[in-house]
Structure formats: structure tokens, C-alpha cells
Amino acid sequence: MILFDSGASHSFISYACVAMLGVLVCDLGLRLLVSTLASASIVVSKLCVGCPIVVNEKKYKVNLIYLPLVDIDIILGMDWLSANRIHIDCANRRLIFPQVEDELLILAGQAESLLRDEAECCLLLAVLGVETEKVLNPLKTEPNRK
């Protein structure tokens, strides 16, 4: 079972899930103190790097901190939710996953047509300008000749 936890800053994987999937566990390089609701704070120092998961029919690779969880295989926290642009719809108690067509970039000419059709758009106007300053050496003047 996967739990989406907007209150968790990091993502986690259970010991049992690591054993079942046979994924590699490596050293985190530091000791991390994790506060949980189920028990007192736990010190962890192991990580599964690039663990493959499938959520909403899409494949992801995620770094998961190795944690002794009970009845939950994976906790996907805000690190994963924000990195994958998952929106939380609190009113309807659901997650909104971006669709492939949501990730398209359109040109200015296409935007006008889409706006006429009442499409929801976000317009990004980028202007590139280059400013240079050139210093000319002063001209040497010769004394007036008569």
C-alpha cells in the first residue's frame, strides 16, 4: 500500500517492501531523525536510490528512505509530490496528476486560438535583450596648424 503524505517532507519505504522488491539499499551518508505518529522518533541512515514505482499508470523512479513501517509499503511525501507536480485537491479529497497533454508548450499564435475556445492557459512572455557598452579610446588631436 502507498500512502501520500503531504505532512512528510521525505518519502519512505518499508523493510518488508525492500525485501519483496529486492531493491538495493545504500548508506544515506548521514543519520536522519524521523518523527512518526506510530512510535517515537527513529534514527535512519539507509536509502533506496531510484526505486521504481508505478502510480496512476505512470512509472517513476524515487529515492526512498529505509524505515520500519507497519502495514504501509511506501510513503510518498512532499519531496515526491512537488517534484512530480502533483496537485492536492483538498475539497474533493483527491490528487490531481498532470497529464501528458498538460505538459505541452505552445507558441503565441496557438494561444490566441485556444483562448477563443475558452481554454485555460498560462502565458509566459520571455524577452531576451543584450546590452553592451563600448568604450572608445579618445581621439588624439594634433595642435592647430597655421
DRENZAMAR-330048 format. One record per atom (N, C-alpha, C, O): residue number from 1; residue in three letters; atom name; x, y, z. Coordinates in steps of 0.2 Angstrom, whole numbers, m for minus. Example, Ala and Ser with C-alpha at 12.3 -4.5 7.8 and 13.67 -1.06 7.14 Angstrom:
2
SITE   k   r  a     X     Y     Z
SITE   1 ALA  N    66   m28    39
SITE   1 ALA CA    62   m22    39
SITE   1 ALA  C    66   m16    39
SITE   1 ALA  O    71   m17    42
SITE   2 SER  N    64   m11    35
SITE   2 SER CA    68    m5    36
SITE   2 SER  C    64     0    39
SITE   2 SER  O    67     6    40
//
This chain:
146
SITE   k   r  a     X     Y     Z
SITE   1 MET  N     4    m6     0
SITE   1 MET CA     0     0     0
SITE   1 MET  C     4     6     0
SITE   1 MET  O     9     7     4
SITE   2 ILE  N     3    11    m4
SITE   2 ILE CA     6    18    m4
SITE   2 ILE  C     2    23    m1
SITE   2 ILE  O    m4    24    m2
SITE   3 LEU  N     5    27     3
SITE   3 LEU CA     2    32     7
SITE   3 LEU  C     5    39     4
SITE   3 LEU  O    11    40     4
SITE   4 PHE  N     1    43     2
SITE   4 PHE CA     3    50     0
SITE   4 PHE  C     2    54     6
SITE   4 PHE  O    m3    55     9
SITE   5 ASP  N     8    57     9
SITE   5 ASP CA     8    61    15
SITE   5 ASP  C    10    68    14
SITE   5 ASP  O    17    69    13
SITE   6 SER  N     6    73    13
SITE   6 SER CA     8    80    12
SITE   6 SER  C    11    83    19
SITE   6 SER  O    14    88    19
SITE   7 GLY  N    11    79    24
SITE   7 GLY CA    14    81    30
SITE   7 GLY  C    21    78    31
SITE   7 GLY  O    25    80    36
SITE   8 ALA  N    23    74    26
SITE   8 ALA CA    30    71    27
SITE   8 ALA  C    34    75    22
SITE   8 ALA  O    33    76    16
SITE   9 SER  N    40    77    24
SITE   9 SER CA    45    81    20
SITE   9 SER  C    48    76    15
SITE   9 SER  O    51    78    10
SITE  10 HIS  N    49    70    17
SITE  10 HIS CA    53    65    13
SITE  10 HIS  C    48    59    11
SITE  10 HIS  O    43    58    14
SITE  11 SER  N    51    54     7
SITE  11 SER CA    47    48     5
SITE  11 SER  C    51    42     8
SITE  11 SER  O    57    42     9
SITE  12 PHE  N    47    37    10
SITE  12 PHE CA    50    31    14
SITE  12 PHE  C    48    25    11
SITE  12 PHE  O    43    24     7
SITE  13 ILE  N    51    20    12
SITE  13 ILE CA    50    13    10
SITE  13 ILE  C    51     8    16
SITE  13 ILE  O    55     9    20
SITE  14 SER  N    46     3    17
SITE  14 SER CA    47    m1    22
SITE  14 SER  C    52    m7    21
SITE  14 SER  O    54    m8    16
SITE  15 TYR  N    54   m10    27
SITE  15 TYR CA    59   m15    26
SITE  15 TYR  C    56   m21    22
SITE  15 TYR  O    59   m24    18
SITE  16 ALA  N    49   m23    24
SITE  16 ALA CA    46   m28    20
SITE  16 ALA  C    46   m27    12
SITE  16 ALA  O    47   m31     9
SITE  17 CYS  N    44   m21    11
SITE  17 CYS CA    44   m19     3
SITE  17 CYS  C    51   m20     0
SITE  17 CYS  O    51   m22    m6
SITE  18 VAL  N    56   m18     3
SITE  18 VAL CA    63   m18     1
SITE  18 VAL  C    64   m26     0
SITE  18 VAL  O    67   m27    m6
SITE  19 ALA  N    63   m30     4
SITE  19 ALA CA    64   m37     4
SITE  19 ALA  C    60   m40    m2
SITE  19 ALA  O    62   m44    m6
SITE  20 MET  N    54   m38    m3
SITE  20 MET CA    49   m40    m8
SITE  20 MET  C    51   m38   m15
SITE  20 MET  O    51   m42   m20
SITE  21 LEU  N    54   m32   m16
SITE  21 LEU CA    56   m29   m22
SITE  21 LEU  C    63   m31   m24
SITE  21 LEU  O    65   m31   m30
SITE  22 GLY  N    67   m33   m19
SITE  22 GLY CA    74   m34   m20
SITE  22 GLY  C    78   m28   m22
SITE  22 GLY  O    83   m29   m26
SITE  23 VAL  N    76   m22   m20
SITE  23 VAL CA    80   m16   m22
SITE  23 VAL  C    86   m15   m18
SITE  23 VAL  O    86   m17   m12
SITE  24 LEU  N    91   m12   m20
SITE  24 LEU CA    97   m11   m16
SITE  24 LEU  C    96    m5   m11
SITE  24 LEU  O    92     0   m13
SITE  25 VAL  N    99    m6    m6
SITE  25 VAL CA    99    m1     0
SITE  25 VAL  C   106     2     0
SITE  25 VAL  O   111    m2     1
SITE  26 CYS  N   107     8     1
SITE  26 CYS CA   114    11     2
SITE  26 CYS  C   114    16     8
SITE  26 CYS  O   109    17    10
SITE  27 ASP  N   120    18    10
SITE  27 ASP CA   121    22    15
SITE  27 ASP  C   118    29    13
SITE  27 ASP  O   120    32     8
SITE  28 LEU  N   115    32    18
SITE  28 LEU CA   112    39    17
SITE  28 LEU  C   118    44    17
SITE  28 LEU  O   117    50    15
SITE  29 GLY  N   123    42    21
SITE  29 GLY CA   128    47    22
SITE  29 GLY  C   128    51    28
SITE  29 GLY  O   132    56    30
SITE  30 LEU  N   122    51    31
SITE  30 LEU CA   121    54    37
SITE  30 LEU  C   115    51    41
SITE  30 LEU  O   112    46    39
SITE  31 ARG  N   114    53    48
SITE  31 ARG CA   109    50    52
SITE  31 ARG  C   103    55    52
SITE  31 ARG  O   104    61    53
SITE  32 LEU  N    97    52    50
SITE  32 LEU CA    92    57    50
SITE  32 LEU  C    87    55    55
SITE  32 LEU  O    85    49    56
SITE  33 LEU  N    84    59    59
SITE  33 LEU CA    79    58    64
SITE  33 LEU  C    73    59    62
SITE  33 LEU  O    71    65    59
SITE  34 VAL  N    69    54    61
SITE  34 VAL CA    62    54    58
SITE  34 VAL  C    57    54    64
SITE  34 VAL  O    57    49    68
SITE  35 SER  N    52    58    64
SITE  35 SER CA    46    58    69
SITE  35 SER  C    41    55    66
SITE  35 SER  O    39    56    60
SITE  36 THR  N    38    50    69
SITE  36 THR CA    32    46    66
SITE  36 THR  C    26    47    71
SITE  36 THR  O    27    48    77
SITE  37 LEU  N    20    46    69
SITE  37 LEU CA    14    46    73
SITE  37 LEU  C    14    39    77
SITE  37 LEU  O    11    39    83
SITE  38 ALA  N    16    34    74
SITE  38 ALA CA    15    27    77
SITE  38 ALA  C    20    26    83
SITE  38 ALA  O    18    22    87
SITE  39 SER  N    26    29    82
SITE  39 SER CA    30    27    88
SITE  39 SER  C    35    33    89
SITE  39 SER  O    34    39    86
SITE  40 ALA  N    39    33    94
SITE  40 ALA CA    44    38    95
SITE  40 ALA  C    48    40    89
SITE  40 ALA  O    48    36    84
SITE  41 SER  N    52    45    89
SITE  41 SER CA    57    46    84
SITE  41 SER  C    62    41    82
SITE  41 SER  O    64    37    87
SITE  42 ILE  N    63    40    76
SITE  42 ILE CA    68    34    74
SITE  42 ILE  C    74    37    70
SITE  42 ILE  O    73    42    66
SITE  43 VAL  N    80    35    71
SITE  43 VAL CA    86    37    68
SITE  43 VAL  C    87    32    62
SITE  43 VAL  O    87    26    63
SITE  44 VAL  N    87    35    56
SITE  44 VAL CA    88    31    50
SITE  44 VAL  C    94    33    46
SITE  44 VAL  O    96    39    47
SITE  45 SER  N    97    29    42
SITE  45 SER CA   103    30    39
SITE  45 SER  C   104    27    32
SITE  45 SER  O   109    26    29
SITE  46 LYS  N    98    24    30
SITE  46 LYS CA    99    20    24
SITE  46 LYS  C    94    23    19
SITE  46 LYS  O    89    26    20
SITE  47 LEU  N    95    21    12
SITE  47 LEU CA    91    24     7
SITE  47 LEU  C    91    20     1
SITE  47 LEU  O    96    16    m1
SITE  48 CYS  N    85    19    m3
SITE  48 CYS CA    85    16    m9
SITE  48 CYS  C    85    21   m14
SITE  48 CYS  O    80    25   m15
SITE  49 VAL  N    90    21   m19
SITE  49 VAL CA    90    26   m24
SITE  49 VAL  C    87    24   m30
SITE  49 VAL  O    88    18   m33
SITE  50 GLY  N    83    28   m33
SITE  50 GLY CA    80    26   m40
SITE  50 GLY  C    75    20   m39
SITE  50 GLY  O    75    16   m44
SITE  51 CYS  N    72    20   m34
SITE  51 CYS CA    67    14   m33
SITE  51 CYS  C    61    15   m38
SITE  51 CYS  O    58    20   m38
SITE  52 PRO  N    60     9   m42
SITE  52 PRO CA    55    10   m47
SITE  52 PRO  C    48     9   m44
SITE  52 PRO  O    47     4   m41
SITE  53 ILE  N    43    13   m46
SITE  53 ILE CA    36    13   m43
SITE  53 ILE  C    32    15   m49
SITE  53 ILE  O    34    18   m53
SITE  54 VAL  N    26    12   m49
SITE  54 VAL CA    20    14   m54
SITE  54 VAL  C    15    17   m50
SITE  54 VAL  O    12    14   m45
SITE  55 VAL  N    13    23   m51
SITE  55 VAL CA     7    27   m48
SITE  55 VAL  C     3    30   m53
SITE  55 VAL  O     6    33   m58
SITE  56 ASN  N    m3    28   m53
SITE  56 ASN CA    m8    31   m58
SITE  56 ASN  C    m6    29   m65
SITE  56 ASN  O    m7    33   m70
SITE  57 GLU  N    m4    23   m66
SITE  57 GLU CA    m2    20   m73
SITE  57 GLU  C     4    24   m76
SITE  57 GLU  O     5    23   m82
SITE  58 LYS  N     8    27   m72
SITE  58 LYS CA    15    30   m74
SITE  58 LYS  C    20    28   m70
SITE  58 LYS  O    20    27   m64
SITE  59 LYS  N    26    26   m73
SITE  59 LYS CA    32    24   m70
SITE  59 LYS  C    36    30   m67
SITE  59 LYS  O    37    35   m71
SITE  60 TYR  N    39    29   m61
SITE  60 TYR CA    43    34   m58
SITE  60 TYR  C    49    31   m55
SITE  60 TYR  O    48    25   m53
SITE  61 LYS  N    54    34   m54
SITE  61 LYS CA    60    32   m50
SITE  61 LYS  C    60    37   m44
SITE  61 LYS  O    61    43   m45
SITE  62 VAL  N    61    34   m38
SITE  62 VAL CA    60    39   m32
SITE  62 VAL  C    66    36   m27
SITE  62 VAL  O    67    30   m26
SITE  63 ASN  N    69    41   m24
SITE  63 ASN CA    73    40   m18
SITE  63 ASN  C    69    39   m12
SITE  63 ASN  O    65    44   m10
SITE  64 LEU  N    70    33    m9
SITE  64 LEU CA    65    32    m3
SITE  64 LEU  C    70    30     3
SITE  64 LEU  O    75    26     3
SITE  65 ILE  N    68    33     9
SITE  65 ILE CA    72    32    15
SITE  65 ILE  C    69    26    18
SITE  65 ILE  O    63    25    18
SITE  66 TYR  N    74    21    20
SITE  66 TYR CA    73    15    23
SITE  66 TYR  C    70    15    30
SITE  66 TYR  O    74    18    34
SITE  67 LEU  N    64    13    31
SITE  67 LEU CA    61    15    38
SITE  67 LEU  C    57     9    40
SITE  67 LEU  O    53     6    35
SITE  68 PRO  N    57     7    46
SITE  68 PRO CA    52     1    48
SITE  68 PRO  C    45     3    49
SITE  68 PRO  O    43     6    54
SITE  69 LEU  N    41     2    43
SITE  69 LEU CA    34     4    43
SITE  69 LEU  C    30    m3    44
SITE  69 LEU  O    32    m8    42
SITE  70 VAL  N    24    m2    47
SITE  70 VAL CA    19    m7    48
SITE  70 VAL  C    13    m6    44
SITE  70 VAL  O    10    m1    44
SITE  71 ASP  N    11   m11    40
SITE  71 ASP CA     5   m10    35
SITE  71 ASP  C     5    m5    30
SITE  71 ASP  O     0    m4    26
SITE  72 ILE  N    11    m2    29
SITE  72 ILE CA    12     3    23
SITE  72 ILE  C    18     1    20
SITE  72 ILE  O    23     0    23
SITE  73 ASP  N    18     1    13
SITE  73 ASP CA    24    m1    10
SITE  73 ASP  C    28     5     8
SITE  73 ASP  O    34     5     9
SITE  74 ILE  N    25    10     6
SITE  74 ILE CA    29    16     4
SITE  74 ILE  C    25    22     6
SITE  74 ILE  O    19    23     6
SITE  75 ILE  N    28    27     8
SITE  75 ILE CA    25    34    10
SITE  75 ILE  C    29    39     5
SITE  75 ILE  O    35    40     5
SITE  76 LEU  N    24    42     1
SITE  76 LEU CA    27    47    m4
SITE  76 LEU  C    25    54    m1
SITE  76 LEU  O    20    56     0
SITE  77 GLY  N    31    58     1
SITE  77 GLY CA    30    64     4
SITE  77 GLY  C    30    70    m1
SITE  77 GLY  O    30    69    m7
SITE  78 MET  N    31    76     2
SITE  78 MET CA    31    82    m2
SITE  78 MET  C    37    82    m6
SITE  78 MET  O    36    86   m12
SITE  79 ASP  N    42    79    m5
SITE  79 ASP CA    48    79   m10
SITE  79 ASP  C    46    76   m16
SITE  79 ASP  O    47    79   m22
SITE  80 TRP  N    42    70   m16
SITE  80 TRP CA    40    67   m22
SITE  80 TRP  C    34    71   m25
SITE  80 TRP  O    33    72   m31
SITE  81 LEU  N    29    73   m21
SITE  81 LEU CA    23    76   m24
SITE  81 LEU  C    25    83   m27
SITE  81 LEU  O    22    84   m33
SITE  82 SER  N    29    87   m25
SITE  82 SER CA    31    93   m28
SITE  82 SER  C    36    92   m34
SITE  82 SER  O    35    95   m39
SITE  83 ALA  N    40    87   m34
SITE  83 ALA CA    45    86   m39
SITE  83 ALA  C    41    83   m45
SITE  83 ALA  O    43    84   m51
SITE  84 ASN  N    35    80   m44
SITE  84 ASN CA    31    77   m50
SITE  84 ASN  C    25    81   m51
SITE  84 ASN  O    20    79   m55
SITE  85 ARG  N    25    87   m48
SITE  85 ARG CA    19    92   m49
SITE  85 ARG  C    12    89   m48
SITE  85 ARG  O     7    91   m52
SITE  86 ILE  N    12    85   m43
SITE  86 ILE CA     5    83   m41
SITE  86 ILE  C     1    88   m37
SITE  86 ILE  O     4    91   m32
SITE  87 HIS  N    m5    89   m38
SITE  87 HIS CA    m9    94   m35
SITE  87 HIS  C   m13    91   m30
SITE  87 HIS  O   m16    85   m32
SITE  88 ILE  N   m14    94   m24
SITE  88 ILE CA   m19    91   m19
SITE  88 ILE  C   m25    95   m19
SITE  88 ILE  O   m25   101   m18
SITE  89 ASP  N   m31    91   m21
SITE  89 ASP CA   m37    94   m21
SITE  89 ASP  C   m41    93   m14
SITE  89 ASP  O   m44    88   m14
SITE  90 CYS  N   m40    97    m9
SITE  90 CYS CA   m42    96    m3
SITE  90 CYS  C   m50    95    m3
SITE  90 CYS  O   m53    91     1
SITE  91 ALA  N   m53   100    m6
SITE  91 ALA CA   m61   100    m6
SITE  91 ALA  C   m64    93    m8
SITE  91 ALA  O   m69    91    m6
SITE  92 ASN  N   m61    90   m13
SITE  92 ASN CA   m63    84   m16
SITE  92 ASN  C   m59    78   m14
SITE  92 ASN  O   m61    72   m16
SITE  93 ARG  N   m54    79    m9
SITE  93 ARG CA   m50    74    m6
SITE  93 ARG  C   m47    69   m12
SITE  93 ARG  O   m48    63   m12
SITE  94 ARG  N   m44    72   m16
SITE  94 ARG CA   m40    68   m21
SITE  94 ARG  C   m34    72   m24
SITE  94 ARG  O   m33    77   m22
SITE  95 LEU  N   m30    68   m27
SITE  95 LEU CA   m24    70   m30
SITE  95 LEU  C   m25    71   m37
SITE  95 LEU  O   m28    67   m41
SITE  96 ILE  N   m22    76   m40
SITE  96 ILE CA   m23    78   m47
SITE  96 ILE  C   m16    77   m50
SITE  96 ILE  O   m11    80   m49
SITE  97 PHE  N   m15    72   m55
SITE  97 PHE CA    m9    70   m58
SITE  97 PHE  C    m9    74   m65
SITE  97 PHE  O   m13    74   m69
SITE  98 PRO  N    m3    77   m67
SITE  98 PRO CA    m3    80   m73
SITE  98 PRO  C    m3    75   m79
SITE  98 PRO  O     0    70   m78
SITE  99 GLN  N    m6    77   m84
SITE  99 GLN CA    m7    73   m90
SITE  99 GLN  C    m2    75   m95
SITE  99 GLN  O     1    80   m94
SITE 100 VAL  N     0    70   m99
SITE 100 VAL CA     5    72  m104
SITE 100 VAL  C     3    78  m108
SITE 100 VAL  O     7    82  m110
SITE 101 GLU  N    m3    79  m110
SITE 101 GLU CA    m5    85  m114
SITE 101 GLU  C    m5    91  m110
SITE 101 GLU  O    m4    97  m113
SITE 102 ASP  N    m5    91  m103
SITE 102 ASP CA    m4    97   m99
SITE 102 ASP  C     3    99   m99
SITE 102 ASP  O     5   105   m97
SITE 103 GLU  N     8    95  m102
SITE 103 GLU CA    15    97  m101
SITE 103 GLU  C    17   100  m108
SITE 103 GLU  O    23   101  m109
SITE 104 LEU  N    13   101  m113
SITE 104 LEU CA    14   104  m119
SITE 104 LEU  C    16   111  m119
SITE 104 LEU  O    13   115  m115
SITE 105 LEU  N    20   114  m123
SITE 105 LEU CA    22   121  m124
SITE 105 LEU  C    19   123  m130
SITE 105 LEU  O    20   120  m135
SITE 106 ILE  N    16   128  m130
SITE 106 ILE CA    13   131  m137
SITE 106 ILE  C    16   138  m138
SITE 106 ILE  O    18   141  m134
SITE 107 LEU  N    15   140  m145
SITE 107 LEU CA    18   146  m147
SITE 107 LEU  C    12   151  m146
SITE 107 LEU  O     6   150  m145
SITE 108 ALA  N    14   158  m147
SITE 108 ALA CA    10   163  m146
SITE 108 ALA  C     4   163  m150
SITE 108 ALA  O    m2   164  m148
SITE 109 GLY  N     5   161  m157
SITE 109 GLY CA    m1   161  m162
SITE 109 GLY  C    m6   156  m160
SITE 109 GLY  O   m12   157  m161
SITE 110 GLN  N    m4   150  m157
SITE 110 GLN CA    m8   145  m155
SITE 110 GLN  C   m12   147  m148
SITE 110 GLN  O   m18   145  m148
SITE 111 ALA  N    m9   151  m144
SITE 111 ALA CA   m13   153  m138
SITE 111 ALA  C   m19   157  m140
SITE 111 ALA  O   m24   156  m136
SITE 112 GLU  N   m19   162  m145
SITE 112 GLU CA   m24   166  m146
SITE 112 GLU  C   m30   161  m148
SITE 112 GLU  O   m36   163  m146
SITE 113 SER  N   m29   156  m152
SITE 113 SER CA   m34   152  m155
SITE 113 SER  C   m37   148  m149
SITE 113 SER  O   m43   147  m148
SITE 114 LEU  N   m33   145  m144
SITE 114 LEU CA   m35   142  m138
SITE 114 LEU  C   m39   146  m134
SITE 114 LEU  O   m44   144  m131
SITE 115 LEU  N   m37   152  m133
SITE 115 LEU CA   m41   157  m129
SITE 115 LEU  C   m48   158  m131
SITE 115 LEU  O   m53   159  m127
SITE 116 ARG  N   m49   159  m138
SITE 116 ARG CA   m55   160  m141
SITE 116 ARG  C   m60   154  m139
SITE 116 ARG  O   m66   154  m139
SITE 117 ASP  N   m57   148  m139
SITE 117 ASP CA   m61   142  m137
SITE 117 ASP  C   m61   141  m130
SITE 117 ASP  O   m64   136  m127
SITE 118 GLU  N   m60   146  m126
SITE 118 GLU CA   m60   146  m118
SITE 118 GLU  C   m56   141  m115
SITE 118 GLU  O   m58   138  m110
SITE 119 ALA  N   m50   140  m118
SITE 119 ALA CA   m46   135  m114
SITE 119 ALA  C   m42   139  m109
SITE 119 ALA  O   m41   145  m109
SITE 120 GLU  N   m40   135  m103
SITE 120 GLU CA   m37   138   m98
SITE 120 GLU  C   m29   138  m100
SITE 120 GLU  O   m26   133  m102
SITE 121 CYS  N   m26   144  m100
SITE 121 CYS CA   m19   144  m102
SITE 121 CYS  C   m15   148   m97
SITE 121 CYS  O   m18   152   m93
SITE 122 CYS  N    m9   147   m97
SITE 122 CYS CA    m4   151   m93
SITE 122 CYS  C     1   154   m98
SITE 122 CYS  O     4   150  m102
SITE 123 LEU  N     1   160   m99
SITE 123 LEU CA     5   163  m104
SITE 123 LEU  C    12   166  m101
SITE 123 LEU  O    12   169   m96
SITE 124 LEU  N    17   164  m104
SITE 124 LEU CA    24   166  m102
SITE 124 LEU  C    27   170  m107
SITE 124 LEU  O    28   167  m113
SITE 125 LEU  N    29   176  m106
SITE 125 LEU CA    32   180  m111
SITE 125 LEU  C    39   181  m109
SITE 125 LEU  O    40   184  m103
SITE 126 ALA  N    43   179  m113
SITE 126 ALA CA    50   180  m112
SITE 126 ALA  C    53   185  m117
SITE 126 ALA  O    52   184  m123
SITE 127 VAL  N    57   189  m114
SITE 127 VAL CA    61   194  m119
SITE 127 VAL  C    68   193  m117
SITE 127 VAL  O    70   193  m112
SITE 128 LEU  N    72   193  m123
SITE 128 LEU CA    79   192  m122
SITE 128 LEU  C    82   199  m125
SITE 128 LEU  O    81   201  m130
SITE 129 GLY  N    86   202  m121
SITE 129 GLY CA    89   208  m123
SITE 129 GLY  C    96   208  m121
SITE 129 GLY  O    98   205  m116
SITE 130 VAL  N   100   211  m125
SITE 130 VAL CA   108   211  m124
SITE 130 VAL  C   110   219  m124
SITE 130 VAL  O   108   222  m129
SITE 131 GLU  N   113   220  m119
SITE 131 GLU CA   115   227  m118
SITE 131 GLU  C   123   227  m118
SITE 131 GLU  O   126   223  m114
SITE 132 THR  N   126   231  m122
SITE 132 THR CA   133   232  m122
SITE 132 THR  C   135   239  m122
SITE 132 THR  O   131   243  m124
SITE 133 GLU  N   141   240  m119
SITE 133 GLU CA   143   246  m119
SITE 133 GLU  C   150   246  m121
SITE 133 GLU  O   154   242  m119
SITE 134 LYS  N   152   250  m126
SITE 134 LYS CA   158   250  m129
SITE 134 LYS  C   162   257  m128
SITE 134 LYS  O   159   262  m128
SITE 135 VAL  N   168   256  m125
SITE 135 VAL CA   172   262  m123
SITE 135 VAL  C   176   263  m129
SITE 135 VAL  O   180   259  m131
SITE 136 LEU  N   176   269  m132
SITE 136 LEU CA   180   271  m137
SITE 136 LEU  C   186   275  m134
SITE 136 LEU  O   186   279  m130
SITE 137 ASN  N   192   274  m137
SITE 137 ASN CA   198   277  m135
SITE 137 ASN  C   197   285  m137
SITE 137 ASN  O   195   286  m143
SITE 138 PRO  N   199   289  m133
SITE 138 PRO CA   198   296  m136
SITE 138 PRO  C   203   297  m141
SITE 138 PRO  O   209   295  m142
SITE 139 LEU  N   201   301  m146
SITE 139 LEU CA   205   303  m152
SITE 139 LEU  C   210   308  m150
SITE 139 LEU  O   209   313  m146
SITE 140 LYS  N   216   307  m153
SITE 140 LYS CA   222   311  m151
SITE 140 LYS  C   221   317  m156
SITE 140 LYS  O   220   316  m162
SITE 141 THR  N   221   323  m154
SITE 141 THR CA   221   329  m158
SITE 141 THR  C   228   332  m159
SITE 141 THR  O   232   332  m155
SITE 142 GLU  N   229   334  m165
SITE 142 GLU CA   235   337  m167
SITE 142 GLU  C   234   345  m165
SITE 142 GLU  O   229   347  m166
SITE 143 PRO  N   240   348  m163
SITE 143 PRO CA   239   355  m162
SITE 143 PRO  C   237   359  m169
SITE 143 PRO  O   239   357  m174
SITE 144 ASN  N   234   364  m168
SITE 144 ASN CA   231   368  m174
SITE 144 ASN  C   237   370  m178
SITE 144 ASN  O   242   373  m175
SITE 145 ARG  N   237   369  m184
SITE 145 ARG CA   242   371  m189
SITE 145 ARG  C   240   378  m192
SITE 145 ARG  O   234   378  m194
SITE 146 LYS  N   245   382  m193
SITE 146 LYS CA   243   388  m197
SITE 146 LYS  C   247   389  m203
SITE 146 LYS  O   246   394  m207
//
